[in-house]
């Protein structure tokens, strides 16, 4: 089960912050999220959105281990 | 030092602590960011981080600053959670042999923190709440260092 984390506006949009989802790859995970919440899935594809797997930024698709932590990160702003 | 804290902090005390015991550091520069009320439209600022990842990403860029500007040391303290107008949000201190490097490294670190560090910022006010994303100016400021 991948541990999926939503940050910032994604959490408000989805109404959850963390969920365990069984997915073999990032593309599988996106498809599962889209099946449950099309609006969220579209937002996760938006401009400036980054994805971290096990706390490292990744680009494109990749296989997910059974204990992967997947975080969807909206554009960042601190200070 | 890189730290996230939910508690308010005193920038003066941090500066004193950071400056102590340095005999070869000719320059310490600091920046303190303070939450604005935006003429009453913001009553609370809320900062979210990704614990572990956020500190690691700041550490990566701080090491880059250390090499690029020849820093002797740095300190970065960032608030998370709920912050009231007038409270400090972020404190950055840089130590170097001479002033130019200390000033520039401080500027570099802040431009990074505003637009690329893993924080998400929400303004709460009488008209509701809204997520804040980096402005075109923030992105242009960051690109000055490329």
Backbone of each chain as ProteinMPNN parsed JSONL, in Angstrom:
{"seq_chain_A": "XXXXXXXXXXXXXXXXXXXXXXXXXXXXXXXXXXXXXXXXXXXXXXXXXXXXXXXXXXXXXXXXXXXXXXXXXXXXXXX", "coords_chain_A": {"N_chain_A": [[0.852, -1.201, 0.0], [0.692, 2.091, -0.994], [1.57, 5.057, 0.716], [-0.184, 7.893, 0.552], [0.203, 11.347, 0.33], [-1.248, 14.536, 0.635], [-0.685, 17.976, 0.046], [-1.095, 21.47, 0.983], [-3.312, 23.278, -1.111], [-4.34, 20.988, -2.317], [-5.128, 19.259, -0.347], [-7.317, 20.57, 0.796], [-9.003, 20.553, -1.411], [-9.443, 17.81, -1.868], [-10.341, 16.942, 0.58], [-9.044, 15.247, 2.274], [-5.982, 14.234, 3.88], [-4.122, 12.25, 4.044], [-3.745, 8.971, 2.792], [-3.975, 5.418, 2.427], [-3.196, 3.657, -0.39], [-3.471, 1.059, -2.731], [-1.244, 0.678, -5.212], [0.651, 0.011, -8.122], [2.275, 1.622, -9.561], [3.143, 5.068, -10.303], [1.487, 6.037, -12.349], [-0.645, 4.23, -12.199], [-1.586, 4.933, -9.704], [-2.425, 7.587, -10.148], [-4.53, 7.071, -11.919], [-6.277, 5.648, -10.271], [-6.868, 7.615, -8.376], [-8.141, 9.442, -10.045], [-10.409, 8.034, -10.773], [-11.855, 8.128, -8.444], [-12.039, 10.842, -7.858], [-12.275, 13.154, -9.999], [-11.762, 15.866, -10.23], [-9.752, 16.387, -8.385], [-7.695, 14.763, -9.453], [-7.197, 16.093, -11.837], [-6.252, 18.545, -10.884], [-3.881, 17.679, -9.75], [-2.331, 17.319, -11.942], [-1.618, 19.806, -12.654], [0.026, 22.982, -13.555], [3.305, 23.508, -12.405], [3.112, 21.693, -10.361], [4.602, 19.291, -8.243], [5.9, 15.963, -7.674], [6.779, 13.85, -5.035], [8.509, 10.909, -4.297], [9.089, 8.811, -1.683], [10.288, 10.988, -0.431], [11.861, 12.222, -2.38], [12.067, 14.264, -5.228], [10.389, 13.36, -8.18], [10.174, 12.752, -11.735], [7.793, 12.112, -14.299], [6.666, 8.699, -14.861], [6.812, 5.992, -12.479], [7.662, 2.86, -10.897], [6.098, 1.773, -7.872], [7.088, 0.928, -4.633], [5.902, -1.431, -2.129], [5.815, -0.08, 0.226], [5.904, 2.591, -0.402], [6.097, 6.167, -0.088], [4.134, 8.652, -1.275], [4.006, 11.943, -2.298], [2.041, 14.715, -3.163], [2.738, 17.846, -4.366], [1.811, 21.116, -4.323], [2.575, 24.305, -6.044], [5.248, 25.907, -4.35], [5.642, 28.053, -1.497], [7.26, 29.961, 0.741], [8.492, 31.907, 3.523]], "CA_chain_A": [[0.0, 0.0, 0.0], [1.423, 3.361, -0.98], [1.038, 6.075, 1.613], [-0.331, 9.073, -0.311], [0.083, 12.577, 1.12], [-1.625, 15.744, -0.111], [-0.302, 19.204, 0.739], [-1.647, 22.752, 0.553], [-4.696, 23.332, -1.623], [-4.823, 19.655, -2.703], [-5.789, 18.677, 0.821], [-8.639, 21.2, 0.889], [-9.789, 20.121, -2.568], [-9.811, 16.395, -1.731], [-10.983, 16.692, 1.861], [-8.224, 14.329, 3.077], [-4.566, 14.595, 3.903], [-3.286, 11.058, 3.928], [-4.526, 7.767, 2.509], [-3.243, 4.23, 1.965], [-3.784, 3.233, -1.66], [-2.678, 0.006, -3.374], [-0.95, 1.046, -6.602], [1.963, -0.52, -8.489], [3.09, 2.657, -10.194], [2.549, 6.401, -10.18], [0.371, 6.188, -13.3], [-1.767, 3.482, -11.608], [-2.097, 5.736, -8.589], [-3.166, 8.719, -10.723], [-5.781, 6.544, -12.48], [-7.159, 5.324, -9.138], [-7.334, 8.883, -7.807], [-9.061, 10.041, -11.016], [-11.669, 7.285, -10.723], [-12.595, 8.539, -7.256], [-12.166, 12.295, -7.725], [-11.716, 13.661, -11.256], [-11.296, 17.249, -10.028], [-8.45, 16.285, -7.711], [-6.715, 14.203, -10.388], [-6.848, 17.144, -12.785], [-5.433, 19.519, -10.163], [-2.562, 17.08, -9.518], [-1.584, 17.413, -13.21], [-1.508, 21.235, -12.97], [1.324, 23.634, -13.765], [4.11, 23.771, -11.208], [2.916, 20.647, -9.354], [5.687, 18.309, -8.187], [5.603, 14.722, -6.964], [7.923, 13.263, -4.346], [8.365, 9.516, -3.871], [10.05, 8.604, -0.586], [10.908, 12.287, -0.137], [12.721, 12.712, -3.463], [11.258, 14.715, -6.363], [10.507, 12.488, -9.356], [9.466, 13.221, -12.932], [7.267, 11.011, -15.105], [6.085, 7.537, -14.188], [7.77, 5.056, -11.876], [7.076, 1.79, -10.089], [6.036, 2.113, -6.447], [7.249, -0.211, -3.731], [4.728, -1.647, -1.277], [5.823, 0.865, 1.355], [6.269, 3.916, -0.924], [5.392, 7.375, 0.361], [3.964, 9.503, -2.454], [3.478, 13.242, -1.885], [1.71, 15.653, -4.24], [3.175, 19.136, -3.835], [1.452, 22.299, -5.118], [3.655, 25.296, -6.063], [5.692, 26.15, -2.973], [5.852, 29.455, -1.141], [7.519, 30.19, 2.169], [8.982, 33.254, 3.85]], "C_chain_A": [[0.883, 1.244, 0.0], [0.735, 4.314, 0.006], [1.014, 7.373, 0.811], [-0.598, 10.304, 0.552], [-0.281, 13.743, 0.203], [-1.245, 16.967, 0.709], [-1.063, 20.406, 0.171], [-3.071, 22.623, 0.036], [-5.227, 21.965, -2.043], [-5.604, 19.012, -1.556], [-7.202, 19.252, 0.987], [-9.561, 20.694, -0.215], [-10.304, 18.698, -2.36], [-10.603, 16.119, -0.455], [-10.267, 15.622, 2.679], [-6.756, 14.707, 2.929], [-3.667, 13.395, 3.612], [-4.168, 9.84, 3.707], [-3.604, 6.629, 2.079], [-3.941, 3.747, 0.697], [-2.872, 2.182, -2.297], [-2.489, 0.374, -4.842], [0.472, 0.602, -6.923], [2.883, 0.519, -9.102], [2.395, 4.01, -9.994], [1.368, 6.565, -11.127], [-0.856, 5.409, -12.815], [-2.434, 4.316, -10.516], [-2.935, 6.908, -9.116], [-4.52, 8.256, -11.278], [-6.779, 6.224, -11.362], [-7.725, 6.599, -8.514], [-8.378, 9.521, -8.726], [-10.421, 9.351, -10.98], [-12.52, 7.744, -9.54], [-12.897, 10.027, -7.218], [-11.488, 12.951, -8.935], [-11.115, 15.062, -11.068], [-9.911, 17.258, -9.378], [-7.382, 15.816, -8.693], [-6.263, 15.253, -11.39], [-5.934, 18.175, -12.126], [-4.006, 18.987, -9.972], [-1.685, 17.103, -10.775], [-1.241, 18.859, -13.543], [-0.08, 21.745, -13.073], [2.035, 23.848, -12.419], [3.957, 22.717, -10.114], [4.088, 19.66, -9.405], [5.241, 17.091, -7.381], [6.885, 14.233, -6.304], [7.587, 11.827, -3.984], [9.487, 9.248, -2.869], [10.937, 9.837, -0.393], [11.976, 12.7, -1.146], [11.814, 13.087, -4.63], [11.484, 13.782, -7.558], [9.749, 13.111, -10.529], [8.987, 12.0, -13.711], [6.747, 9.87, -14.243], [7.186, 6.733, -13.495], [7.019, 4.005, -11.074], [7.11, 2.214, -8.622], [6.221, 0.846, -5.623], [6.023, -0.292, -2.822], [4.664, -0.625, -0.149], [6.135, 2.296, 0.907], [5.453, 5.02, -0.265], [5.342, 8.325, -0.832], [3.322, 10.815, -2.015], [3.217, 14.105, -3.11], [1.865, 17.063, -3.694], [2.746, 20.276, -4.754], [2.644, 23.266, -5.169], [3.955, 25.789, -4.645], [5.905, 27.633, -2.722], [6.042, 29.61, 0.352], [7.812, 31.65, 2.432], [7.96, 34.197, 4.383]], "O_chain_A": [[1.717, 1.425, 0.887], [-0.49, 4.365, 0.11], [2.063, 7.893, 0.433], [-1.499, 10.308, 1.391], [0.304, 13.913, -0.867], [-1.454, 16.998, 1.921], [-1.591, 20.372, -0.941], [-3.919, 21.965, 0.64], [-6.442, 21.784, -2.123], [-6.6, 18.32, -1.768], [-8.152, 18.525, 1.278], [-10.744, 20.439, 0.013], [-11.467, 18.411, -2.643], [-11.42, 15.2, -0.401], [-10.812, 15.137, 3.671], [-6.355, 15.397, 1.992], [-2.599, 13.523, 3.012], [-5.207, 9.689, 4.349], [-2.575, 6.859, 1.442], [-5.138, 3.463, 0.712], [-1.66, 2.377, -2.395], [-3.444, 0.383, -5.618], [1.387, 0.784, -6.119], [4.099, 0.338, -9.162], [1.239, 4.085, -9.58], [0.357, 7.163, -10.758], [-1.985, 5.866, -12.995], [-3.659, 4.393, -10.417], [-4.016, 7.188, -8.599], [-5.527, 8.948, -11.133], [-7.974, 6.494, -11.49], [-8.905, 6.662, -8.168], [-9.374, 10.071, -8.256], [-11.458, 9.996, -11.135], [-13.749, 7.751, -9.616], [-13.889, 10.444, -6.62], [-10.297, 13.262, -8.905], [-10.093, 15.396, -11.668], [-9.026, 18.023, -9.762], [-6.297, 16.394, -8.764], [-5.088, 15.305, -11.754], [-4.962, 18.627, -12.731], [-3.042, 19.751, -10.026], [-0.468, 16.932, -10.7], [-0.645, 19.129, -14.586], [0.881, 21.055, -12.732], [1.438, 24.303, -11.443], [4.587, 22.819, -9.061], [4.51, 19.246, -10.485], [4.347, 17.165, -6.537], [7.944, 14.204, -6.929], [6.52, 11.549, -3.435], [10.667, 9.431, -3.166], [12.151, 9.739, -0.219], [12.896, 13.444, -0.806], [10.906, 12.336, -4.986], [12.622, 13.459, -7.9], [8.813, 13.889, -10.342], [9.678, 10.983, -13.779], [6.432, 10.046, -13.066], [8.351, 6.794, -13.887], [5.893, 4.226, -10.631], [8.022, 2.917, -8.185], [5.588, -0.177, -5.885], [5.219, 0.637, -2.749], [3.587, -0.336, 0.372], [6.573, 3.121, 1.709], [4.282, 4.837, 0.069], [6.38, 8.751, -1.338], [2.236, 10.818, -1.435], [4.069, 14.215, -3.992], [1.229, 17.441, -2.711], [3.269, 20.394, -5.862], [3.616, 23.085, -4.435], [3.049, 26.051, -3.854], [6.298, 28.377, -3.62], [5.111, 29.417, 1.135], [7.426, 32.524, 1.655], [8.279, 35.347, 4.685]]}, "seq_chain_B": "XXXXXXXXXXXXXXXXXXXXXXXXXXXXXXXXXXXXXXXXXXXXXXXXXXXXXXXXXXXXXXXXXXXXXXXXXXXXXXXXXXXXXXXXXXXXXXXXXXXXXXXXXXXXXXXXXXXXXXXXXXXXXXXXXXXXXXXXXXXXXXXXXX", "coords_chain_B": {"N_chain_B": [[22.483, 25.786, 11.095], [19.265, 24.549, 10.769], [15.9, 24.891, 11.183], [12.492, 24.128, 11.923], [9.694, 25.616, 13.469], [6.868, 25.689, 15.648], [6.438, 27.555, 17.518], [6.44, 31.051, 18.486], [9.328, 33.182, 17.904], [12.336, 34.942, 18.924], [13.993, 37.194, 17.072], [16.191, 38.803, 17.737], [17.476, 37.49, 19.852], [18.275, 35.215, 18.502], [20.105, 36.281, 16.694], [22.085, 37.234, 18.443], [22.995, 34.83, 19.567], [23.921, 33.558, 17.268], [26.027, 35.193, 16.488], [27.964, 34.977, 18.386], [31.266, 34.127, 19.617], [32.797, 34.226, 17.313], [35.705, 34.765, 15.627], [36.923, 35.079, 13.22], [35.007, 35.735, 11.459], [33.991, 38.322, 9.601], [31.595, 39.459, 8.943], [28.144, 39.404, 9.582], [25.029, 38.878, 8.247], [21.511, 39.406, 8.42], [18.094, 38.426, 7.873], [14.762, 39.11, 8.657], [11.551, 37.976, 8.281], [8.267, 39.202, 8.505], [4.907, 38.63, 9.454], [2.296, 40.102, 7.619], [-0.589, 42.228, 8.136], [-2.035, 43.008, 5.999], [-3.759, 45.289, 5.74], [-5.876, 44.52, 7.389], [-7.025, 42.434, 6.03], [-5.857, 40.004, 6.409], [-5.945, 37.88, 9.077], [-4.843, 35.682, 10.236], [-1.998, 33.809, 9.399], [-1.207, 30.794, 7.837], [1.131, 28.256, 7.842], [2.323, 25.471, 6.154], [4.396, 22.593, 6.24], [6.453, 19.89, 4.941], [7.382, 17.642, 6.919], [10.735, 16.666, 7.532], [11.276, 16.269, 4.678], [11.096, 18.997, 3.992], [13.087, 20.251, 5.633], [15.324, 18.886, 4.64], [15.41, 19.721, 1.957], [15.815, 22.488, 2.266], [18.283, 22.345, 3.468], [19.839, 21.373, 1.375], [19.906, 23.555, -0.418], [21.045, 25.458, 1.218], [23.588, 24.458, 1.597], [24.492, 24.771, -0.968], [24.555, 27.567, -1.04], [26.5, 27.976, 0.864], [28.793, 27.027, -0.423], [28.825, 28.612, -2.776], [29.031, 31.292, -1.872], [31.026, 31.182, -0.065], [30.453, 30.854, 2.666], [30.877, 31.03, 6.225], [29.092, 30.078, 8.02], [25.569, 29.387, 8.601], [22.165, 30.198, 9.543], [18.86, 29.132, 9.647], [15.619, 29.674, 10.419], [12.295, 28.743, 10.463], [8.896, 29.512, 10.779], [6.081, 27.349, 11.31], [2.624, 26.322, 11.093], [0.078, 28.273, 12.77], [0.221, 31.797, 12.432], [0.346, 35.036, 13.726], [-0.372, 38.416, 12.551], [2.422, 40.603, 12.603], [4.082, 38.898, 13.936], [7.237, 37.158, 13.68], [8.042, 35.315, 10.782], [10.111, 34.09, 9.423], [13.625, 33.627, 9.832], [16.792, 34.398, 8.741], [20.237, 33.982, 8.888], [23.538, 34.799, 7.94], [27.007, 34.105, 7.864], [30.137, 35.401, 7.057], [33.452, 36.078, 5.703], [33.591, 38.675, 4.747], [31.439, 41.561, 4.066], [29.932, 41.595, 1.558], [29.548, 38.952, 0.63], [28.071, 37.912, 2.763], [25.71, 39.494, 2.732], [24.747, 38.891, 0.117], [24.383, 36.113, 0.175], [22.376, 35.88, 2.048], [20.279, 37.18, 0.758], [20.019, 35.503, -1.493], [19.25, 33.089, -0.214], [16.758, 33.853, 0.846], [15.307, 34.445, -1.501], [15.122, 31.906, -2.524], [13.679, 30.6, -0.477], [11.213, 31.898, -0.667], [10.094, 30.981, -3.033], [10.695, 28.347, -3.668], [11.118, 26.577, -1.608], [9.826, 23.834, 0.292], [7.064, 24.805, 1.394], [3.717, 25.674, 2.21], [1.322, 28.158, 2.028], [-1.289, 29.774, 3.659], [-3.7, 32.321, 3.753], [-5.8, 33.55, 6.24], [-8.787, 35.379, 6.707], [-11.26, 38.034, 7.264], [-12.799, 37.74, 4.983], [-12.693, 35.103, 4.344], [-10.608, 32.327, 3.299], [-7.442, 31.864, 1.638], [-5.127, 30.196, -0.526], [-1.711, 30.967, -0.951], [0.409, 31.505, -3.653], [3.683, 31.517, -5.247], [4.548, 34.759, -6.507], [4.85, 36.399, -9.737], [6.915, 38.158, -9.461], [8.336, 37.012, -7.312], [9.307, 34.709, -8.592], [10.877, 35.846, -10.589], [12.76, 37.111, -8.994], [14.069, 34.915, -7.921], [15.184, 33.826, -10.213], [17.219, 35.561, -10.769], [19.545, 34.521, -9.787], [20.408, 32.517, -11.39]], "CA_chain_B": [[21.27, 25.377, 11.81], [18.012, 24.645, 10.024], [14.879, 24.419, 12.111], [11.102, 24.557, 11.796], [9.133, 25.729, 14.805], [5.486, 26.178, 15.747], [6.392, 28.594, 18.548], [7.039, 32.338, 18.136], [10.74, 33.264, 18.272], [12.894, 36.287, 19.091], [15.103, 37.312, 16.124], [17.346, 39.406, 18.399], [18.175, 36.436, 20.604], [18.917, 34.329, 17.517], [21.269, 36.991, 16.16], [23.127, 37.213, 19.486], [23.527, 33.468, 19.666], [24.629, 33.242, 16.02], [27.227, 36.035, 16.34], [28.933, 34.737, 19.458], [32.415, 33.239, 19.498], [33.383, 34.243, 15.965], [36.845, 35.687, 15.596], [37.364, 35.256, 11.832], [33.849, 36.159, 10.67], [33.913, 39.784, 9.608], [30.265, 39.956, 8.593], [26.925, 38.611, 9.763], [23.833, 39.537, 7.721], [20.296, 38.676, 8.776], [16.794, 38.862, 7.364], [13.607, 38.628, 9.41], [10.272, 38.189, 7.599], [7.203, 39.401, 9.49], [3.566, 38.45, 8.868], [1.556, 41.363, 7.419], [-2.043, 42.179, 8.316], [-2.647, 43.395, 4.708], [-4.848, 46.24, 6.06], [-6.996, 43.844, 8.041], [-7.584, 41.316, 5.26], [-5.277, 38.742, 6.916], [-5.923, 37.821, 10.547], [-3.939, 34.583, 10.58], [-1.28, 33.185, 8.298], [-0.97, 29.404, 8.198], [2.232, 27.702, 7.06], [2.426, 24.014, 6.233], [5.645, 22.027, 5.72], [6.479, 18.425, 4.799], [8.465, 17.391, 7.88], [11.788, 15.81, 6.994], [11.559, 16.701, 3.306], [11.311, 20.451, 3.976], [14.418, 20.543, 6.199], [16.351, 18.348, 3.741], [15.488, 20.578, 0.771], [16.459, 23.745, 2.683], [19.684, 21.998, 3.701], [20.494, 21.244, 0.08], [20.165, 24.894, -0.984], [21.942, 26.169, 2.137], [24.94, 23.98, 1.27], [24.827, 25.448, -2.226], [24.902, 28.949, -0.661], [27.778, 27.934, 1.588], [29.874, 26.896, -1.415], [28.824, 29.723, -3.735], [29.424, 32.562, -1.256], [32.101, 30.949, 0.896], [29.948, 31.153, 4.016], [31.423, 30.328, 7.392], [27.98, 29.436, 8.733], [24.24, 29.95, 8.327], [21.06, 29.759, 10.407], [17.553, 29.354, 9.026], [14.519, 29.251, 11.29], [11.042, 29.044, 9.768], [7.675, 29.143, 11.505], [4.997, 26.606, 10.678], [1.403, 26.445, 11.89], [-0.658, 29.546, 12.682], [1.075, 32.941, 12.731], [-0.434, 36.276, 13.798], [0.315, 39.581, 11.993], [3.401, 41.185, 13.519], [5.033, 37.865, 14.386], [8.252, 36.777, 12.701], [7.793, 34.045, 10.086], [11.361, 33.457, 9.007], [14.876, 34.29, 10.207], [17.961, 33.86, 8.044], [21.499, 34.639, 9.22], [24.696, 34.273, 7.208], [28.291, 34.571, 8.374], [31.195, 35.302, 6.043], [34.627, 36.879, 6.018], [33.345, 40.076, 4.381], [30.001, 41.851, 4.023], [29.228, 41.328, 0.299], [29.149, 37.537, 0.605], [27.021, 37.696, 3.77], [24.473, 40.095, 2.191], [24.26, 38.185, -1.08], [23.923, 34.774, 0.558], [21.105, 36.078, 2.754], [19.34, 37.512, -0.314], [19.871, 34.247, -2.247], [18.464, 32.123, 0.584], [15.366, 34.306, 0.943], [14.649, 34.259, -2.803], [14.819, 30.477, -2.615], [12.619, 30.235, 0.478], [9.934, 32.461, -1.113], [9.513, 30.415, -4.253], [11.091, 26.983, -4.001], [11.222, 25.701, -0.441], [8.546, 23.136, 0.488], [6.098, 25.378, 2.334], [2.455, 26.093, 1.6], [0.927, 29.295, 2.862], [-2.708, 30.128, 3.51], [-4.112, 33.514, 4.493], [-7.17, 33.548, 6.767], [-9.229, 36.748, 6.987], [-12.719, 38.19, 7.396], [-13.464, 37.333, 3.739], [-12.444, 33.684, 4.057], [-9.215, 31.897, 3.279], [-6.918, 31.609, 0.29], [-3.75, 29.708, -0.628], [-0.828, 31.926, -1.6], [1.466, 30.864, -4.435], [4.701, 32.522, -5.555], [4.175, 35.756, -7.514], [5.794, 36.519, -10.866], [8.084, 38.862, -8.905], [9.104, 36.016, -6.545], [10.004, 33.818, -9.529], [11.915, 36.658, -11.24], [13.812, 37.318, -7.993], [14.837, 33.676, -7.806], [15.93, 33.598, -11.46], [18.411, 36.427, -10.796], [20.724, 33.783, -9.314], [20.759, 31.438, -12.331]], "C_chain_B": [[20.066, 25.575, 10.888], [16.925, 24.091, 10.932], [13.501, 24.956, 11.73], [10.526, 24.618, 13.201], [7.69, 26.23, 14.757], [5.395, 27.352, 16.697], [6.976, 29.905, 18.035], [8.501, 32.37, 18.587], [11.187, 34.72, 18.29], [14.116, 36.429, 18.17], [16.366, 37.889, 16.775], [18.173, 38.365, 19.148], [18.908, 35.498, 19.648], [20.177, 34.974, 16.953], [22.414, 36.974, 17.178], [23.818, 35.864, 19.545], [24.415, 33.149, 18.45], [25.972, 33.969, 15.936], [28.33, 35.68, 17.323], [30.089, 33.823, 19.056], [33.037, 33.211, 18.122], [34.531, 35.242, 15.94], [37.369, 35.894, 14.173], [36.229, 35.686, 10.911], [33.744, 37.679, 10.738], [32.512, 40.312, 9.427], [29.175, 38.939, 8.911], [25.775, 39.436, 9.195], [22.62, 38.723, 8.141], [19.105, 39.249, 8.03], [15.73, 38.284, 8.283], [12.356, 38.971, 8.617], [9.165, 38.229, 8.648], [5.842, 39.312, 8.809], [2.848, 39.799, 8.803], [0.066, 41.152, 7.656], [-2.76, 42.465, 7.008], [-3.895, 44.24, 4.934], [-6.086, 45.545, 6.604], [-7.53, 42.649, 7.276], [-6.982, 39.964, 5.673], [-5.228, 38.783, 8.438], [-5.008, 36.711, 11.046], [-3.291, 34.062, 9.301], [-0.982, 31.753, 8.734], [0.077, 28.809, 7.259], [2.292, 26.2, 7.268], [3.766, 23.579, 5.647], [5.454, 20.527, 5.548], [7.658, 17.983, 5.663], [9.483, 16.38, 7.335], [12.208, 16.304, 5.617], [11.893, 18.192, 3.27], [12.701, 20.801, 4.51], [15.521, 20.072, 5.242], [16.526, 19.238, 2.512], [16.145, 21.916, 1.105], [17.959, 23.487, 2.89], [20.484, 21.92, 2.409], [20.87, 22.623, -0.477], [21.11, 25.689, -0.077], [23.393, 25.733, 1.897], [25.429, 24.61, -0.024], [25.266, 26.889, -1.933], [26.259, 28.977, 0.034], [28.953, 27.876, 0.597], [29.986, 28.151, -2.292], [29.383, 31.01, -3.135], [30.54, 32.397, -0.226], [31.687, 31.232, 2.33], [30.718, 30.383, 5.083], [30.323, 29.531, 8.081], [26.662, 30.059, 8.271], [23.259, 29.46, 9.383], [19.756, 30.101, 9.703], [16.487, 28.794, 9.963], [13.225, 29.664, 10.617], [9.861, 28.608, 10.62], [6.81, 28.24, 10.646], [3.777, 26.72, 11.585], [0.799, 27.839, 11.744], [0.198, 30.704, 13.201], [0.231, 34.208, 12.691], [0.339, 37.415, 13.137], [1.245, 40.199, 13.043], [4.397, 40.176, 14.045], [6.021, 37.538, 13.263], [7.907, 35.416, 12.104], [9.098, 33.31, 9.824], [12.543, 34.302, 9.461], [16.008, 33.592, 9.454], [19.178, 34.654, 8.48], [22.617, 33.968, 8.433], [25.959, 34.895, 7.777], [29.351, 34.348, 7.307], [32.368, 36.182, 6.459], [34.373, 38.364, 5.798], [31.867, 40.28, 4.054], [29.292, 41.406, 2.745], [28.702, 39.886, 0.265], [28.003, 37.279, 1.586], [25.686, 38.25, 3.277], [23.897, 39.242, 1.066], [23.727, 36.801, -0.731], [22.564, 34.86, 1.251], [19.987, 36.333, 1.733], [18.999, 36.256, -1.128], [18.973, 33.268, -1.487], [17.009, 32.553, 0.684], [14.628, 34.137, -0.384], [14.269, 32.798, -3.002], [13.64, 30.113, -1.701], [11.246, 30.724, 0.001], [9.281, 31.658, -2.226], [9.818, 28.944, -4.48], [11.199, 26.05, -2.806], [9.848, 25.077, -0.175], [7.731, 23.682, 1.665], [4.85, 25.733, 1.544], [1.784, 27.042, 2.578], [-0.521, 29.655, 2.585], [-2.998, 31.364, 4.353], [-5.556, 33.338, 4.935], [-7.559, 34.988, 7.059], [-10.733, 36.815, 7.073], [-13.468, 37.739, 6.138], [-13.199, 35.87, 3.387], [-10.953, 33.384, 4.023], [-8.764, 31.683, 1.852], [-5.474, 31.142, 0.369], [-2.931, 30.723, -1.412], [0.23, 31.156, -2.371], [2.472, 31.921, -4.838], [4.224, 33.474, -6.648], [5.204, 35.735, -8.637], [7.07, 37.196, -10.372], [8.967, 37.88, -8.118], [9.936, 35.14, -7.484], [11.135, 34.569, -10.233], [13.081, 36.888, -10.277], [14.71, 36.078, -7.909], [15.73, 33.476, -9.033], [17.148, 34.512, -11.591], [19.68, 35.64, -10.491], [21.164, 32.7, -10.276], [22.005, 31.802, -13.14]], "O_chain_B": [[19.884, 26.644, 10.306], [17.016, 22.955, 11.397], [13.366, 26.091, 11.273], [10.834, 23.768, 14.036], [7.338, 27.079, 13.938], [4.398, 28.074, 16.698], [7.909, 29.887, 17.233], [8.877, 31.677, 19.532], [10.519, 35.604, 17.754], [15.165, 35.849, 18.452], [17.48, 37.513, 16.411], [19.402, 38.362, 19.084], [20.014, 35.042, 19.936], [21.192, 34.306, 16.756], [23.567, 36.73, 16.822], [25.044, 35.766, 19.57], [25.49, 32.564, 18.577], [26.937, 33.439, 15.387], [29.491, 36.038, 17.123], [29.925, 32.887, 18.274], [33.744, 32.259, 17.79], [34.337, 36.428, 16.205], [38.177, 36.794, 13.943], [36.448, 35.968, 9.733], [33.45, 38.249, 11.788], [32.245, 41.479, 9.717], [29.276, 37.766, 8.552], [25.566, 40.573, 9.615], [22.684, 37.496, 8.212], [19.11, 40.407, 7.612], [15.787, 37.109, 8.646], [12.123, 40.14, 8.311], [9.126, 37.402, 9.559], [5.648, 39.852, 7.72], [2.794, 40.539, 9.785], [-0.475, 40.072, 7.419], [-3.957, 42.203, 6.893], [-4.959, 43.946, 4.39], [-7.212, 45.945, 6.308], [-8.383, 41.919, 7.781], [-7.521, 38.911, 5.334], [-4.546, 39.628, 9.018], [-4.464, 36.792, 12.148], [-3.943, 33.898, 8.27], [-0.555, 31.522, 9.865], [-0.072, 28.854, 6.037], [2.308, 25.713, 8.398], [4.219, 24.149, 4.654], [4.436, 19.964, 5.951], [8.798, 17.953, 5.198], [9.109, 15.364, 6.748], [13.354, 16.708, 5.414], [12.845, 18.608, 2.609], [13.418, 21.581, 3.882], [16.523, 20.761, 5.053], [17.65, 19.484, 2.073], [16.943, 22.426, 0.319], [18.794, 24.315, 2.528], [21.64, 22.337, 2.347], [21.99, 22.836, -0.941], [21.891, 26.507, -0.564], [24.313, 26.547, 1.985], [26.606, 24.94, -0.17], [26.238, 27.373, -2.513], [27.063, 29.884, -0.181], [29.957, 28.571, 0.753], [31.075, 28.676, -2.52], [30.12, 31.738, -3.8], [30.948, 33.368, 0.41], [32.462, 31.778, 3.116], [31.148, 29.248, 4.874], [30.566, 28.466, 8.647], [26.644, 31.114, 7.638], [23.487, 28.44, 10.034], [19.571, 31.22, 9.223], [16.462, 27.599, 10.258], [13.072, 30.825, 10.236], [9.823, 27.485, 11.122], [6.801, 28.347, 9.419], [3.892, 27.169, 12.726], [0.985, 28.502, 10.724], [0.815, 30.611, 14.261], [-0.514, 34.432, 11.737], [1.57, 37.404, 13.146], [0.893, 40.302, 14.219], [5.453, 40.556, 14.55], [5.7, 37.624, 12.078], [7.531, 34.487, 12.818], [9.192, 32.092, 9.976], [12.476, 35.531, 9.473], [16.164, 32.373, 9.518], [19.152, 35.884, 8.446], [22.647, 32.747, 8.277], [25.976, 36.074, 8.13], [29.459, 33.267, 6.729], [32.289, 36.93, 7.434], [34.863, 39.208, 6.549], [31.135, 39.323, 3.801], [28.175, 40.894, 2.813], [27.548, 39.646, -0.089], [27.079, 36.524, 1.285], [24.655, 37.585, 3.38], [22.711, 38.913, 1.065], [22.72, 36.367, -1.291], [21.706, 33.999, 1.054], [18.895, 35.773, 1.836], [17.832, 35.987, -1.411], [18.048, 32.692, -2.059], [16.113, 31.712, 0.614], [13.464, 33.736, -0.402], [13.224, 32.491, -3.577], [12.722, 29.405, -2.113], [10.235, 30.06, 0.228], [8.057, 31.651, -2.354], [9.259, 28.34, -5.396], [11.357, 24.842, -2.983], [8.823, 25.722, -0.393], [7.709, 23.115, 2.757], [4.92, 26.051, 0.356], [1.688, 26.775, 3.776], [-0.929, 29.82, 1.435], [-2.598, 31.447, 5.514], [-6.43, 33.02, 4.128], [-6.754, 35.746, 7.601], [-11.415, 35.796, 6.97], [-14.646, 37.392, 6.216], [-13.452, 35.445, 2.26], [-10.145, 34.086, 4.631], [-9.561, 31.367, 0.969], [-4.696, 31.609, 1.2], [-3.394, 31.27, -2.413], [0.876, 30.261, -1.825], [2.163, 33.112, -4.782], [3.573, 33.051, -7.603], [6.275, 35.14, -8.514], [8.17, 36.855, -10.806], [10.192, 37.909, -8.237], [11.105, 34.861, -7.22], [12.214, 34.017, -10.451], [14.243, 36.866, -10.683], [15.935, 36.18, -7.836], [16.869, 33.022, -8.923], [18.015, 34.269, -12.43], [20.772, 36.043, -10.892], [22.168, 32.028, -10.038], [22.447, 31.017, -13.979]]}, "name": "protein", "num_of_chains": 2, "seq": "XXXXXXXXXXXXXXXXXXXXXXXXXXXXXXXXXXXXXXXXXXXXXXXXXXXXXXXXXXXXXXXXXXXXXXXXXXXXXXXXXXXXXXXXXXXXXXXXXXXXXXXXXXXXXXXXXXXXXXXXXXXXXXXXXXXXXXXXXXXXXXXXXXXXXXXXXXXXXXXXXXXXXXXXXXXXXXXXXXXXXXXXXXXXXXXXXXXXXXXXXXXXXXXXXXXXXXXXXXXXXXXXX"}
